[in-house]
């Protein structure tokens, strides 16, 4: 796996017409031309930045192309990176649940409900949340126009400490992402290895 930081200056942002999640989606996808018969093999998250630069973190199975606008810095992720027991984490997620016979996706709202949703989800991804470490930030919605239709996604950023319970599921989560909306910058599990004590 490869980690890439894609940096856009104010001029790059203007040239690419970056104004919402869909325009970021298009900029990132341009770095990874579709390969016949293969599904998306990368995840990304918009990290924002200072007034004159925006940064997008990408994790992929292949190197991105050199962009026409912006700069990329890539490095290989060591195999041992996913072999720790404890991690600090951050993930921007699309918190929704399926309800009723139609299985319609309904947004999860409210701090307690969001924490409960994420804690329940974590087991299916091979990790547990350390008690009282979970924080919810930037809860709300994002909207953008795509092909003449308005798209709305529920969003929340979850930060805390986790303990790996099932190594295989955990590694799959890191590679494939968590939850829905991954094409628009959701689901990338950002990790920092930790000792048990911190």
C-alpha positions as CSV (number, residue, x, y, z in Angstrom):
1,X,0.0,0.0,0.0
2,X,1.1,3.6,-0.7
3,X,0.3,6.8,1.2
4,X,0.2,10.0,-0.8
5,X,-0.3,13.6,0.2
6,X,-1.8,15.6,-2.7
7,X,-1.3,19.3,-2.1
8,X,-3.2,22.0,-4.0
9,X,-2.1,25.6,-4.0
10,X,-4.7,28.4,-4.4
11,X,-3.9,28.5,-8.1
12,X,-4.3,24.8,-8.4
13,X,-7.7,25.0,-6.7
14,X,-8.8,27.7,-9.1
15,X,-7.5,25.7,-12.1
16,X,-9.3,22.5,-11.0
17,X,-12.4,24.5,-9.9
18,X,-12.3,22.8,-6.5
19,X,-15.4,23.9,-4.7
20,X,-17.1,20.8,-3.2
21,X,-16.8,17.1,-2.5
22,X,-17.5,16.2,-6.1
23,X,-14.8,18.4,-7.6
24,X,-12.3,16.9,-5.1
25,X,-13.6,13.4,-6.2
26,X,-12.8,14.3,-9.8
27,X,-9.4,15.6,-9.0
28,X,-8.4,12.5,-7.1
29,X,-9.9,10.1,-9.6
30,X,-7.9,11.7,-12.4
31,X,-4.8,10.4,-10.7
32,X,-6.0,6.8,-11.0
33,X,-7.1,5.9,-14.5
34,X,-9.7,3.1,-14.5
35,X,-8.2,-0.3,-15.3
36,X,-10.3,-2.8,-17.2
37,X,-12.3,-5.1,-14.9
38,X,-10.8,-3.7,-11.7
39,X,-12.7,-1.9,-8.9
40,X,-11.5,1.3,-7.2
41,X,-8.2,0.5,-5.4
42,X,-7.7,3.7,-3.4
43,X,-9.3,5.8,-0.6
44,X,-8.9,9.5,0.1
45,X,-9.9,12.2,2.6
46,X,-9.8,15.9,2.3
47,X,-7.7,17.2,5.1
48,X,-8.4,20.9,4.4
49,X,-5.5,23.1,5.2
50,X,-4.4,26.7,5.5
51,X,-5.7,29.6,3.4
52,X,-3.1,29.1,0.6
53,X,-3.0,25.3,0.4
54,X,-5.4,22.3,0.6
55,X,-4.2,18.7,1.3
56,X,-5.8,15.4,0.4
57,X,-4.6,12.2,1.9
58,X,-4.7,9.1,-0.3
59,X,-4.1,5.5,0.4
60,X,-3.8,3.3,-2.7
61,X,-2.5,-0.1,-4.0
62,X,-0.7,1.7,-6.9
63,X,1.1,4.9,-7.4
64,X,-1.0,7.9,-8.6
65,X,-0.1,9.6,-11.8
66,X,1.7,12.9,-11.6
67,X,-1.0,15.6,-11.7
68,X,-1.3,18.4,-14.1
69,X,-2.1,20.7,-11.1
70,X,-0.9,20.2,-7.6
71,X,2.0,18.2,-6.1
72,X,2.1,14.7,-4.8
73,X,4.4,13.1,-2.2
74,X,4.1,9.3,-2.0
75,X,5.7,6.7,0.2
76,X,5.2,3.0,0.7
77,X,3.4,1.9,3.9
78,X,5.5,-0.7,5.6
79,X,3.9,-4.2,6.0
80,X,4.5,-3.9,9.8
81,X,2.4,-0.8,10.0
82,X,-0.8,-2.9,10.4
83,X,0.7,-5.3,12.9
84,X,0.3,-3.2,16.1
85,X,-2.4,-3.9,18.7
86,X,-3.3,-0.3,19.6
87,X,-3.8,2.8,17.4
88,X,-4.9,6.3,17.6
89,X,-7.4,6.8,14.7
90,X,-9.4,9.4,12.8
91,X,-12.0,8.6,10.2
92,X,-14.5,10.8,8.3
93,X,-17.6,8.6,7.9
94,X,-21.0,8.7,6.4
95,X,-23.2,7.6,9.3
96,X,-26.4,6.0,8.1
97,X,-28.6,3.1,9.0
98,X,-31.1,1.0,6.9
99,X,-34.7,1.1,8.2
100,X,-38.0,-0.4,7.3
101,X,-38.9,-2.8,4.6
102,X,-37.5,-0.5,1.9
103,X,-34.1,-0.6,3.6
104,X,-33.8,3.2,3.0
105,X,-30.7,4.8,4.4
106,X,-31.5,7.2,7.1
107,X,-28.8,9.6,8.6
108,X,-27.6,9.1,12.2
109,X,-27.7,12.4,14.1
110,X,-26.8,13.5,17.7
111,X,-23.5,13.0,19.5
112,X,-24.7,9.9,21.6
113,X,-26.3,8.3,18.6
114,X,-23.2,8.8,16.5
115,X,-20.9,7.3,19.1
116,X,-23.2,4.3,19.5
117,X,-23.4,3.8,15.7
118,X,-19.6,3.9,15.4
119,X,-19.0,1.7,18.4
120,X,-21.4,-0.9,17.0
121,X,-19.8,-0.7,13.5
122,X,-16.2,-1.1,14.8
123,X,-16.7,-4.8,15.7
124,X,-17.5,-5.7,12.1
125,X,-14.2,-4.1,11.1
126,X,-12.0,-6.0,13.5
127,X,-11.4,-3.5,16.3
128,X,-12.9,-2.2,19.5
129,X,-12.9,1.4,20.8
130,X,-11.1,2.1,24.0
131,X,-13.5,3.3,26.7
132,X,-14.1,7.0,26.8
133,X,-11.7,7.8,24.0
134,X,-14.2,8.3,21.2
135,X,-14.9,11.9,20.1
136,X,-17.3,13.1,17.3
137,X,-16.3,16.2,15.4
138,X,-17.7,18.0,12.3
139,X,-21.1,16.3,12.3
140,X,-23.5,17.6,9.7
141,X,-24.1,17.2,6.0
142,X,-22.3,17.9,2.7
143,X,-24.1,18.7,-0.5
144,X,-23.0,19.0,-4.1
145,X,-24.4,18.8,-7.6
146,X,-23.5,15.8,-9.7
147,X,-24.8,15.5,-13.3
148,X,-27.6,17.9,-12.6
149,X,-28.7,16.1,-9.4
150,X,-28.2,17.4,-5.8
151,X,-26.4,14.8,-3.6
152,X,-26.5,15.0,0.2
153,X,-24.3,13.0,2.5
154,X,-24.5,12.8,6.3
155,X,-21.0,13.3,7.7
156,X,-19.1,13.0,11.0
157,X,-15.4,12.6,11.9
158,X,-14.6,10.1,14.6
159,X,-11.4,10.3,16.7
160,X,-10.2,8.0,19.4
161,X,-8.1,5.0,20.3
162,X,-8.7,1.5,19.1
163,X,-7.6,-2.0,19.9
164,X,-7.3,-4.6,17.1
165,X,-9.5,-7.7,17.8
166,X,-9.4,-9.4,14.4
167,X,-6.3,-8.7,12.4
168,X,-7.7,-9.8,9.0
169,X,-10.9,-7.7,9.3
170,X,-8.9,-4.7,10.5
171,X,-6.4,-4.9,7.6
172,X,-9.3,-5.3,5.2
173,X,-10.9,-2.1,6.7
174,X,-7.7,-0.2,6.2
175,X,-7.4,-1.3,2.6
176,X,-11.1,-1.1,1.6
177,X,-12.5,1.6,3.9
178,X,-15.2,1.9,6.4
179,X,-18.9,2.4,5.6
180,X,-20.5,4.1,2.7
181,X,-19.6,7.1,0.4
182,X,-16.0,6.1,-0.1
183,X,-16.0,7.7,-3.6
184,X,-16.5,11.1,-2.0
185,X,-13.8,11.0,0.6
186,X,-15.4,8.9,3.4
187,X,-14.1,5.8,5.1
188,X,-10.3,6.2,5.1
189,X,-9.1,4.9,8.5
190,X,-6.2,7.2,9.4
191,X,-3.9,5.5,12.0
192,X,-1.1,6.2,14.4
193,X,0.4,3.2,16.2
194,X,0.2,3.5,20.0
195,X,1.5,1.8,23.1
196,X,-1.1,0.4,25.4
197,X,-0.4,3.2,27.9
198,X,-1.0,6.2,25.6
